[in-house]
Amino acid sequence: MTVRKAWIVAGSAVAAGLSFVLVLVIGVYLVAGNLAGGLSGGARNLAKGAVPAAYQALVEKWGNLCPAINPALLAAQLYQESGFNPRAQSAAAAQGIAQFIPGTWATHGIDGDGDGDRDVWDPADAIPSAASYDCTLAKYVKDVPGDLKRNMLASYNAGAYAVIKYRGVPPYKETRNYVKTITTLEESFAAPVSRLDPSRQAAGAIAYAQKKLGTLYLWGGDGTAEDGGRFDCSGLTKAAYESVGVTLPRVANDQWNAGPHPARNELLPGDLVFFSDDLGNSRAIRHVGIYVGGGYMIDAPRTGAVIRFDPIDTPDYFGATRVTEDGAKALPTTV
């Protein structure tokens, strides 16, 4: 949604770019066929800037507390619970960055920073406590058949007794959705070590954005009739993916978590590309566009400008996301 500096692309370059994009859009499907069955994700190290710098060391340290968890999984839980907000409080009285309810905190809260107290509002205590609680649940269900991580997450949601009773993830819709949500979000916080499959919806998203070239920017614009068909940056990317059945969050820094993160030299048309003044914190992202290949994106850059092609290789380039349906569905509606 926020404004970023952008270069003007000449009209002739835009015309040439359109032809180039057509080739690239076809190429998305060809590559998708060639990579079918490829791995998505891999290592559980944190993706670049996935966790705010203030908490990164804590997540990396405590995310390796036991085999059932990892830094990316712990980051996914914290994001799902609070959006990394240490002052978050829910209607159910869950508190802090890890959203402990008072009773659970009284039993499982630990003095993570060794300062002599256990403060649910202090991430230096709450993040270690979240990891410790996960590992405690994993111990309870260590002899249950199936994947230890999934059984641990199911215990977090439904209780260890239910996991033991059903000898695995219990047949509760809420619990199964919770396990799928966290394991899917884990992919968006992990640094991939292998090839990422192209998105099936990428070509359609690009085609939608192409049709909007030349449309005047509107801060907060979603392309509705009330907005005169105009968009801001994240309004455009949201509408482009919505046109192919994928619902993204409204703001750019939440769209970052809609899938895994390809490196700059692994970008494919349809990837979302992000920009920030703080290259170490995904929560500070302020601009997004749709990559079309050749180092260019389609974006809605700023007030007074139109939707256009812009280069992505600028000093504020943050990274990219390969949007997946499951990744988008896993995102919390509010963080």
C-alpha positions as CSV (number, residue, x, y, z in Angstrom):
1,M,0.0,0.0,0.0
2,T,2.8,2.4,0.6
3,V,4.6,4.7,-1.8
4,R,8.0,3.9,-3.2
5,K,10.3,5.6,-5.7
6,A,10.0,4.2,-9.1
7,W,11.5,4.8,-12.5
8,I,9.4,5.8,-15.6
9,V,9.4,3.2,-18.3
10,A,9.1,4.7,-21.8
11,G,6.0,3.8,-23.9
12,S,8.1,1.9,-26.4
13,A,9.6,-0.2,-23.7
14,V,6.1,-1.0,-22.4
15,A,5.0,-2.1,-25.9
16,A,8.0,-4.3,-26.2
17,G,7.5,-5.5,-22.7
18,L,4.0,-6.7,-23.5
19,S,5.2,-9.0,-26.2
20,F,7.9,-10.3,-23.9
21,V,5.4,-11.0,-21.2
22,L,3.3,-13.1,-23.5
23,V,6.3,-15.3,-24.2
24,L,7.0,-15.5,-20.5
25,V,3.4,-16.3,-19.6
26,I,3.5,-19.3,-21.9
27,G,6.8,-20.2,-20.4
28,V,5.3,-20.4,-17.0
29,Y,3.2,-23.4,-18.0
30,L,6.1,-25.0,-19.8
31,V,8.3,-24.7,-16.8
32,A,5.5,-25.9,-14.6
33,G,5.4,-29.1,-16.6
34,N,9.1,-29.5,-16.5
35,L,9.3,-29.1,-12.8
36,A,6.2,-31.1,-11.9
37,G,6.9,-33.2,-8.8
38,G,9.7,-30.9,-7.7
39,L,10.3,-30.2,-4.1
40,S,8.8,-27.1,-2.3
41,G,10.8,-25.9,0.6
42,G,13.5,-28.0,2.3
43,A,15.6,-26.7,5.0
44,R,14.0,-25.1,8.0
45,N,16.4,-22.2,8.4
46,L,14.6,-18.8,8.4
47,A,14.0,-17.0,5.1
48,K,15.6,-13.6,4.7
49,G,14.0,-11.0,7.0
50,A,11.1,-13.4,7.9
51,V,11.3,-12.5,11.5
52,P,11.7,-9.0,12.9
53,A,15.4,-8.4,13.7
54,A,14.5,-7.9,17.4
55,Y,13.3,-11.5,17.7
56,Q,15.4,-13.4,15.1
57,A,18.1,-14.6,17.4
58,L,15.5,-15.8,19.9
59,V,13.6,-17.7,17.2
60,E,16.8,-19.2,15.8
61,K,18.1,-20.3,19.2
62,W,14.9,-21.7,20.7
63,G,13.5,-23.0,17.4
64,N,16.2,-25.7,17.7
65,L,15.2,-26.8,21.3
66,C,14.0,-30.2,20.3
67,P,13.5,-32.3,17.1
68,A,9.8,-31.6,16.9
69,I,10.3,-27.9,16.1
70,N,12.5,-25.7,14.0
71,P,13.0,-21.9,13.7
72,A,10.6,-21.7,10.7
73,L,7.9,-23.6,12.5
74,L,8.3,-21.5,15.7
75,A,8.2,-18.3,13.6
76,A,5.0,-19.5,11.9
77,Q,3.3,-20.1,15.2
78,L,4.3,-16.6,16.5
79,Y,3.0,-15.0,13.3
80,Q,-0.2,-16.9,13.4
81,E,-0.8,-16.1,17.1
82,S,0.2,-12.4,17.2
83,G,1.8,-11.1,14.0
84,F,5.0,-10.7,16.2
85,N,3.2,-8.2,18.4
86,P,4.5,-8.5,22.0
87,R,1.5,-6.5,23.3
88,A,-1.2,-8.6,21.6
89,Q,-4.2,-9.6,23.8
90,S,-7.1,-11.6,22.6
91,A,-10.7,-11.6,23.7
92,A,-10.0,-14.9,25.4
93,A,-7.3,-13.2,27.5
94,A,-4.4,-14.8,25.6
95,Q,-1.4,-12.5,26.1
96,G,1.8,-11.5,24.4
97,I,3.7,-12.5,21.3
98,A,3.0,-16.2,21.9
99,Q,-0.6,-15.7,23.1
100,F,-0.4,-17.7,26.3
101,I,-3.6,-17.8,28.4
102,P,-2.8,-17.2,32.1
103,G,-3.4,-20.8,33.2
104,T,-1.0,-22.2,30.6
105,W,1.6,-19.5,31.3
106,A,1.5,-20.3,35.0
107,T,2.4,-23.9,34.2
108,H,4.6,-23.6,31.2
109,G,6.0,-20.1,31.2
110,I,9.8,-20.0,31.7
111,D,12.4,-17.4,32.6
112,G,14.0,-17.5,29.1
113,D,16.4,-14.6,29.6
114,G,17.5,-15.6,33.1
115,D,16.6,-12.2,34.7
116,G,14.7,-13.8,37.6
117,D,11.1,-13.4,36.4
118,R,8.7,-14.9,34.0
119,D,7.0,-12.1,32.0
120,V,4.4,-13.1,29.4
121,W,4.7,-9.7,27.8
122,D,8.5,-10.0,27.3
123,P,9.4,-11.8,24.1
124,A,12.7,-12.9,25.8
125,D,10.5,-15.1,28.1
126,A,7.5,-15.7,25.9
127,I,9.4,-17.0,22.8
128,P,11.5,-19.5,24.8
129,S,8.3,-20.5,26.6
130,A,6.5,-21.2,23.4
131,A,9.3,-23.4,22.2
132,S,9.6,-25.2,25.6
133,Y,5.8,-25.8,25.6
134,D,6.0,-27.3,22.1
135,C,8.7,-29.6,23.2
136,T,6.8,-30.6,26.3
137,L,3.8,-31.6,24.2
138,A,6.1,-33.5,21.8
139,K,7.4,-35.5,24.8
140,Y,3.8,-36.4,25.8
141,V,3.1,-37.8,22.3
142,K,6.5,-39.2,21.4
143,D,5.3,-42.8,21.2
144,V,2.2,-42.0,19.1
145,P,2.5,-43.3,15.5
146,G,3.0,-40.8,12.7
147,D,4.9,-37.5,12.3
148,L,6.1,-36.1,15.6
149,K,5.7,-32.5,14.4
150,R,2.1,-32.9,13.3
151,N,1.2,-34.8,16.5
152,M,2.8,-32.0,18.6
153,L,0.8,-29.3,16.7
154,A,-2.3,-31.4,17.2
155,S,-1.6,-31.6,20.9
156,Y,-1.2,-27.8,21.0
157,N,-4.7,-27.5,19.6
158,A,-6.7,-30.4,21.0
159,G,-4.6,-31.6,23.9
160,A,-2.1,-34.5,24.1
161,Y,-4.8,-36.9,25.4
162,A,-6.8,-36.6,22.1
163,V,-3.7,-37.4,20.1
164,I,-2.9,-40.4,22.2
165,K,-6.5,-41.6,22.1
166,Y,-6.7,-41.4,18.3
167,R,-3.1,-42.5,17.8
168,G,-2.3,-39.4,15.7
169,V,-4.0,-36.2,14.6
170,P,-7.5,-36.5,15.9
171,P,-10.5,-36.3,13.5
172,Y,-11.5,-32.8,14.5
173,K,-11.9,-30.3,11.7
174,E,-10.4,-27.4,13.8
175,T,-7.4,-29.5,14.8
176,R,-6.7,-30.7,11.3
177,N,-7.0,-27.2,9.9
178,Y,-4.6,-25.9,12.6
179,V,-2.0,-28.5,11.8
180,K,-2.3,-27.7,8.1
181,T,-2.2,-24.0,8.6
182,I,1.0,-24.0,10.7
183,T,2.9,-26.5,8.5
184,T,1.9,-24.4,5.5
185,L,3.0,-21.2,7.1
186,E,6.2,-22.9,8.0
187,E,7.1,-23.0,4.3
188,S,6.7,-19.2,4.0
189,F,9.1,-18.6,6.9
190,A,11.7,-21.2,5.8
191,A,14.6,-20.6,3.4
192,P,14.2,-23.1,0.5
193,V,17.1,-25.2,-0.5
194,S,15.6,-26.8,-3.6
195,R,13.7,-25.7,-6.7
196,L,10.2,-24.3,-6.1
197,D,7.3,-25.3,-8.3
198,P,5.8,-22.5,-10.4
199,S,2.4,-21.3,-9.4
200,R,-0.4,-22.6,-11.5
201,Q,-2.2,-19.3,-11.3
202,A,0.8,-17.1,-12.2
203,A,0.0,-16.7,-15.9
204,G,-3.6,-15.6,-15.1
205,A,-2.4,-13.1,-12.5
206,I,0.0,-11.5,-15.0
207,A,-2.7,-11.4,-17.7
208,Y,-5.0,-9.5,-15.2
209,A,-2.3,-7.0,-14.3
210,Q,-1.4,-6.4,-18.0
211,K,-5.0,-5.3,-18.6
212,K,-4.6,-2.6,-16.0
213,L,-1.5,-1.0,-17.5
214,G,-2.0,2.7,-17.8
215,T,-4.6,2.9,-15.0
216,L,-4.0,5.8,-12.6
217,Y,-2.8,4.9,-9.1
218,L,-5.2,5.4,-6.1
219,W,-4.0,5.1,-2.5
220,G,-6.1,2.3,-0.9
221,G,-7.6,1.4,-4.3
222,D,-9.0,-2.1,-4.8
223,G,-10.2,-1.6,-8.4
224,T,-13.8,-1.3,-7.4
225,A,-16.4,0.9,-9.1
226,E,-16.2,3.2,-6.1
227,D,-12.4,3.5,-6.7
228,G,-12.9,4.2,-10.4
229,G,-11.2,1.0,-11.2
230,R,-8.0,2.2,-9.7
231,F,-5.5,0.4,-7.4
232,D,-2.6,0.9,-5.1
233,C,0.3,-1.6,-5.1
234,S,-1.1,-4.3,-2.9
235,G,-4.7,-3.7,-4.2
236,L,-3.4,-4.6,-7.7
237,T,-1.6,-7.8,-6.6
238,K,-4.6,-8.9,-4.5
239,A,-7.0,-8.4,-7.4
240,A,-4.7,-10.1,-9.9
241,Y,-4.5,-13.3,-7.8
242,E,-8.2,-13.1,-6.8
243,S,-9.0,-13.2,-10.5
244,V,-7.5,-16.7,-10.6
245,G,-9.1,-17.9,-7.3
246,V,-6.4,-17.1,-4.8
247,T,-7.3,-14.7,-2.0
248,L,-4.4,-12.7,-0.6
249,P,-4.3,-10.4,2.4
250,R,-4.8,-6.7,1.7
251,V,-1.5,-5.3,2.6
252,A,2.0,-6.0,1.1
253,N,3.8,-7.2,4.2
254,D,1.2,-9.9,4.8
255,Q,1.2,-10.9,1.2
256,W,4.9,-11.8,1.7
257,N,3.8,-14.8,3.7
258,A,1.6,-16.3,1.0
259,G,4.2,-18.9,-0.1
260,P,7.9,-19.8,-0.2
261,H,10.6,-17.4,-1.3
262,P,12.7,-17.9,-4.4
263,A,16.1,-16.3,-4.7
264,R,16.6,-13.4,-7.2
265,N,18.1,-15.7,-9.8
266,E,15.2,-18.2,-9.4
267,L,12.4,-15.7,-10.1
268,L,9.6,-16.8,-12.4
269,P,6.8,-14.7,-14.0
270,G,4.0,-14.3,-11.5
271,D,6.1,-14.2,-8.4
272,L,5.4,-11.3,-6.1
273,V,8.3,-9.0,-5.6
274,F,8.7,-6.8,-2.5
275,F,10.5,-3.6,-1.5
276,S,11.4,-2.1,1.9
277,D,13.6,0.5,3.6
278,D,14.4,-2.2,6.2
279,L,15.9,-5.2,4.4
280,G,16.0,-7.3,7.6
281,N,12.3,-7.2,8.5
282,S,9.4,-8.5,6.4
283,R,6.9,-6.6,8.6
284,A,8.4,-3.3,7.3
285,I,7.7,-4.1,3.6
286,R,6.0,-1.2,1.9
287,H,5.6,-2.0,-1.8
288,V,4.8,-5.0,-4.0
289,G,4.6,-5.8,-7.7
290,I,4.1,-8.8,-10.0
291,Y,7.3,-10.1,-11.7
292,V,7.1,-10.5,-15.4
293,G,10.6,-11.5,-16.3
294,G,13.7,-9.8,-17.6
295,G,14.2,-7.9,-14.4
296,Y,10.8,-6.1,-14.6
297,M,7.5,-6.1,-12.8
298,I,4.0,-4.7,-13.2
299,D,3.2,-2.4,-10.3
300,A,1.1,0.5,-9.1
301,P,3.9,2.7,-8.0
302,R,2.7,5.9,-6.4
303,T,0.2,8.8,-6.4
304,G,0.2,10.6,-9.7
305,A,1.6,7.6,-11.6
306,V,0.0,4.8,-13.6
307,I,0.2,1.0,-13.4
308,R,3.3,0.3,-15.5
309,F,6.5,-1.8,-15.9
310,D,9.2,-1.0,-13.5
311,P,12.7,-2.6,-12.8
312,I,13.0,-4.6,-9.7
313,D,16.8,-4.3,-9.2
314,T,16.7,-1.3,-6.9
315,P,18.4,-0.7,-3.6
316,D,15.1,-1.3,-1.7
317,Y,14.5,-4.8,-3.3
318,F,13.6,-7.1,-0.4
319,G,12.8,-10.4,-2.0
320,A,10.0,-12.5,-3.6
321,T,7.2,-14.9,-2.8
322,R,5.9,-17.7,-5.0
323,V,2.2,-17.6,-4.2
324,T,0.5,-20.9,-3.4
325,E,-3.2,-21.5,-2.8
326,D,-2.5,-23.2,0.5
327,G,-0.1,-20.5,1.5
328,A,-2.7,-17.8,0.9
329,K,-5.4,-19.7,2.7
330,A,-3.1,-20.3,5.8
331,L,-2.6,-16.6,6.4
332,P,-4.5,-15.2,9.4
333,T,-7.2,-12.6,8.6
334,T,-5.8,-10.2,11.2
335,V,-2.3,-10.1,12.7
